[in-house]
Amino acid sequence: MQSHVADALVEAANLLLVGMVVVFLFLSMLIGAITLIAWINKLFPDETRNSAERHAVTPQSTLSSSENLSPKTLAVISTAIFQHRQSH
């Protein structure tokens, strides 16, 4: 009976060790892959990202769009935002 318990404990320790090694290797490969992708993205920057930065909304364009709103619409939007903040 004692040898069965000892054999079971040895097998459990082996499974624990193999499982931990597999998880460690998987996570190491995942980190390596993410690092590699980040390095590749630095070498070859995306063209759409540069165009999006060129067309970014500036505070001046935001002001001009709010000037096109009627005062009544602006008051309604402000009241709705105020009520939403009060309820949450």
Secondary structure as UniProt FT lines:
FT   HELIX           2..43
FT   HELIX           47..54
FT   HELIX           59..67
FT   HELIX           71..87
//
